[in-house]
Amino acid sequence: MRRGSTWLPLLLILAIVVSALAVVRTKHENRALISELDSLRAERERLDMEWAQLQLEEASLAANNRVEAMARAQLGMTEPRAYEIVEAGP
């Protein structure tokens, strides 16, 4: 039996083992990345909902009747009388 013929099966077995380990590692990394992606998607959905709620809150706080009521109550502002309104001419 030649010396080269005994090394070839050992090298092939070593290549198979290394390849199998690489496949296992790749699958593990893939699962970890999928898990991270799921958590990031959930966070994005939560932030989208929070953004929508903040937009609704901003719209309600900026409503004209609310601003007018606060101006009257907190600042004592009143609507000007007709003779106090000054219109600029052309």
KEROSE-459134 format. One record per residue: residue number from 1; z, x, y of N, C-alpha, C in turn. Coordinates in nm, 3 decimals, always signed. Each point is the difference from the previous one (the first is absolute). Example, Ala and Ser with C-alpha at 12.3 -4.5 7.8 and 13.67 -1.06 7.14 Angstrom:
PT  rogu      nup    neast   nnorth     caup   caeast  canorth      cup    ceast   cnorth
PT     1   +0.780   +1.319   -0.569   +0.000   -0.089   +0.119   +0.000   +0.090   +0.120
PT     2   -0.072   -0.035   +0.105   +0.006   +0.082   +0.119   +0.073   -0.077   +0.109
//
This chain:
PT  rogu      nup    neast   nnorth     caup   caeast  canorth      cup    ceast   cnorth
PT     1   +0.000   +0.084   -0.116   +0.000   -0.084   +0.116   +0.000   +0.090   +0.124
PT     2   -0.079   -0.039   +0.098   -0.009   +0.080   +0.122   +0.111   -0.037   +0.096
PT     3   +0.035   +0.097   +0.086   +0.109   -0.023   +0.096   -0.035   -0.107   +0.102
PT     4   -0.123   -0.006   +0.044   -0.043   -0.096   +0.101   +0.010   -0.143   -0.050
PT     5   -0.014   -0.019   -0.127   +0.001   -0.136   -0.054   +0.141   -0.061   +0.001
PT     6   +0.106   +0.080   +0.005   +0.136   -0.054   +0.006   +0.042   -0.033   +0.143
PT     7   -0.056   +0.069   +0.096   +0.035   -0.023   +0.140   -0.066   -0.127   +0.055
PT     8   -0.116   -0.032   -0.048   -0.072   -0.116   +0.052   +0.078   -0.130   -0.021
PT     9   +0.051   -0.031   -0.116   +0.078   -0.125   -0.015   +0.127   +0.001   +0.086
PT    10   +0.064   +0.115   +0.012   +0.120   +0.007   +0.084   -0.034   -0.025   +0.147
PT    11   -0.110   +0.056   +0.046   -0.042   -0.022   +0.139   -0.037   -0.147   +0.022
PT    12   -0.065   -0.060   -0.099   -0.035   -0.142   +0.013   +0.124   -0.088   +0.002
PT    13   +0.099   +0.032   -0.084   +0.125   -0.076   -0.001   +0.072   +0.016   +0.134
PT    14   +0.002   +0.121   +0.052   +0.062   +0.025   +0.130   -0.072   -0.078   +0.110
PT    15   -0.132   -0.003   -0.003   -0.077   -0.075   +0.099   +0.030   -0.150   -0.009
PT    16   +0.016   -0.050   -0.120   +0.031   -0.142   -0.019   +0.138   -0.032   +0.056
PT    17   +0.097   +0.086   -0.027   +0.136   -0.022   +0.050   +0.003   +0.003   +0.152
PT    18   -0.067   +0.098   +0.059   -0.005   +0.011   +0.146   -0.069   -0.123   +0.059
PT    19   -0.108   -0.043   -0.062   -0.071   -0.118   +0.047   +0.087   -0.125   -0.010
PT    20   +0.073   -0.015   -0.109   +0.089   -0.116   -0.017   +0.110   +0.000   +0.106
PT    21   +0.057   +0.116   +0.028   +0.104   +0.009   +0.103   -0.056   -0.035   +0.138
PT    22   -0.122   +0.042   +0.027   -0.064   -0.033   +0.128   -0.022   -0.150   +0.012
PT    23   -0.039   -0.065   -0.110   -0.020   -0.145   +0.002   +0.132   -0.072   +0.025
PT    24   +0.106   +0.044   -0.063   +0.132   -0.062   +0.018   +0.046   +0.015   +0.145
PT    25   -0.017   +0.119   +0.055   +0.041   +0.023   +0.138   -0.082   -0.085   +0.097
PT    26   -0.129   -0.010   -0.023   -0.086   -0.080   +0.086   +0.039   -0.148   -0.005
PT    27   +0.029   -0.050   -0.120   +0.042   -0.140   -0.013   +0.132   -0.024   +0.072
PT    28   +0.092   +0.095   -0.012   +0.129   -0.014   +0.068   -0.020   -0.004   +0.152
PT    29   -0.080   +0.090   +0.053   -0.026   +0.002   +0.144   -0.068   -0.130   +0.045
PT    30   -0.092   -0.049   -0.083   -0.070   -0.124   +0.032   +0.099   -0.116   +0.009
PT    31   +0.091   -0.009   -0.096   +0.100   -0.108   +0.002   +0.091   +0.011   +0.122
PT    32   +0.038   +0.121   +0.034   +0.086   +0.019   +0.118   -0.073   -0.041   +0.128
PT    33   -0.127   +0.034   +0.009   -0.077   -0.037   +0.119   -0.023   -0.150   +0.009
PT    34   -0.020   -0.065   -0.114   -0.017   -0.145   +0.000   +0.130   -0.068   +0.043
PT    35   +0.112   +0.052   -0.045   +0.129   -0.055   +0.041   +0.020   +0.017   +0.151
PT    36   -0.034   +0.115   +0.052   +0.013   +0.024   +0.144   -0.094   -0.092   +0.078
PT    37   -0.120   -0.020   -0.051   -0.095   -0.089   +0.065   +0.053   -0.143   +0.006
PT    38   +0.060   -0.046   -0.109   +0.057   -0.134   -0.002   +0.112   -0.015   +0.103
PT    39   +0.086   +0.100   +0.009   +0.109   -0.009   +0.097   -0.053   +0.006   +0.143
PT    40   -0.105   +0.079   +0.024   -0.059   +0.006   +0.134   -0.068   -0.132   +0.036
PT    41   -0.063   -0.064   -0.097   -0.061   -0.131   +0.026   +0.106   -0.104   +0.034
PT    42   +0.111   +0.003   -0.071   +0.109   -0.093   +0.028   +0.055   +0.025   +0.141
PT    43   +0.014   +0.125   +0.037   +0.047   +0.035   +0.135   -0.099   -0.049   +0.106
PT    44   -0.129   +0.016   -0.027   -0.102   -0.048   +0.094   +0.008   -0.151   +0.017
PT    45   +0.018   -0.073   -0.108   +0.013   -0.146   +0.009   +0.123   -0.038   +0.081
PT    46   +0.112   +0.071   -0.022   +0.121   -0.028   +0.076   -0.022   +0.026   +0.149
PT    47   -0.067   +0.111   +0.031   -0.026   +0.033   +0.140   -0.097   -0.099   +0.064
PT    48   -0.099   -0.046   -0.076   -0.093   -0.101   +0.052   +0.073   -0.130   +0.033
PT    49   +0.092   -0.041   -0.088   +0.077   -0.120   +0.028   +0.089   +0.018   +0.122
PT    50   +0.062   +0.117   +0.012   +0.085   +0.027   +0.116   -0.083   +0.000   +0.128
PT    51   -0.121   +0.055   -0.006   -0.088   +0.004   +0.117   -0.039   -0.142   +0.042
PT    52   -0.031   -0.085   -0.098   -0.036   -0.138   +0.031   +0.119   -0.073   +0.064
PT    53   +0.120   +0.024   -0.051   +0.119   -0.063   +0.058   +0.025   +0.049   +0.143
PT    54   -0.022   +0.129   +0.022   +0.018   +0.055   +0.135   -0.103   -0.057   +0.098
PT    55   -0.121   -0.022   -0.046   -0.102   -0.059   +0.086   +0.037   -0.143   +0.037
PT    56   +0.052   -0.075   -0.098   +0.044   -0.137   +0.029   +0.117   +0.001   +0.099
PT    57   +0.093   +0.091   -0.020   +0.114   +0.010   +0.090   -0.045   +0.037   +0.141
PT    58   -0.094   +0.092   +0.010   -0.051   +0.040   +0.131   -0.069   -0.118   +0.068
PT    59   -0.078   -0.076   -0.075   -0.068   -0.115   +0.058   +0.099   -0.104   +0.049
PT    60   +0.107   -0.023   -0.076   +0.098   -0.099   +0.044   +0.080   +0.050   +0.120
PT    61   +0.029   +0.129   +0.005   +0.075   +0.054   +0.113   -0.083   +0.004   +0.128
PT    62   -0.130   +0.010   -0.014   -0.087   +0.010   +0.117   -0.056   -0.135   +0.042
PT    63   +0.043   -0.109   -0.062   -0.050   -0.133   +0.036   +0.035   -0.028   +0.146
PT    64   -0.093   -0.062   +0.071   +0.016   -0.024   +0.144   +0.124   -0.083   +0.031
PT    65   +0.024   -0.107   -0.075   +0.115   -0.084   +0.031   +0.132   +0.074   -0.022
PT    66   +0.006   +0.089   -0.096   +0.122   +0.078   -0.024   +0.021   +0.100   +0.114
PT    67   -0.107   +0.067   +0.041   +0.011   +0.097   +0.110   +0.043   -0.072   +0.128
PT    68   -0.059   -0.116   +0.025   +0.035   -0.075   +0.120   +0.146   -0.045   -0.004
PT    69   +0.045   -0.049   -0.115   +0.140   -0.044   -0.012   +0.096   +0.117   +0.021
PT    70   -0.033   +0.116   -0.054   +0.087   +0.117   +0.019   -0.002   +0.046   +0.145
PT    71   -0.116   -0.008   +0.065   -0.009   +0.041   +0.141   +0.087   -0.091   +0.087
PT    72   -0.001   -0.127   -0.032   +0.082   -0.094   +0.078   +0.149   +0.021   -0.029
PT    73   +0.036   +0.014   -0.127   +0.140   +0.007   -0.037   +0.064   +0.135   +0.034
PT    74   -0.064   +0.107   -0.035   +0.061   +0.132   +0.015   -0.025   +0.062   +0.137
PT    75   -0.118   -0.025   +0.057   -0.034   +0.064   +0.127   +0.007   -0.093   +0.119
PT    76   +0.022   -0.129   -0.027   +0.009   -0.096   +0.110   -0.133   -0.020   +0.071
PT    77   -0.107   +0.021   -0.067   -0.131   -0.016   +0.062   -0.040   -0.147   +0.003
PT    78   -0.076   -0.037   +0.101   -0.052   -0.136   +0.013   -0.148   +0.008   +0.030
PT    79   -0.065   -0.113   -0.020   -0.143   -0.005   +0.030   -0.016   -0.013   +0.151
PT    80   -0.092   +0.072   +0.061   -0.014   -0.005   +0.146   -0.050   -0.137   +0.047
PT    81   +0.041   -0.037   +0.123   -0.048   -0.126   +0.059   -0.142   +0.023   +0.050
PT    82   -0.068   -0.106   +0.028   -0.141   +0.008   +0.041   -0.017   +0.083   +0.127
PT    83   +0.094   -0.011   +0.095   -0.016   +0.074   +0.126   +0.032   +0.148   -0.015
PT    84   +0.058   +0.041   -0.114   +0.030   +0.141   -0.022   -0.115   +0.073   -0.069
PT    85   -0.095   -0.075   -0.052   -0.111   +0.063   -0.073   -0.101   +0.052   +0.099
PT    86   -0.034   +0.125   -0.011   -0.096   +0.064   +0.088   -0.124   +0.030   -0.082
PT    87   -0.112   -0.054   +0.043   -0.124   +0.026   -0.070   -0.082   +0.097   +0.082
PT    88   -0.055   +0.097   -0.068   -0.083   +0.100   +0.068   -0.140   -0.057   +0.018
PT    89   -0.056   +0.019   +0.115   -0.134   -0.048   +0.028   -0.105   +0.097   -0.051
PT    90   -0.127   -0.043   +0.004   -0.108   +0.087   -0.052   -0.024   +0.124   +0.081
//
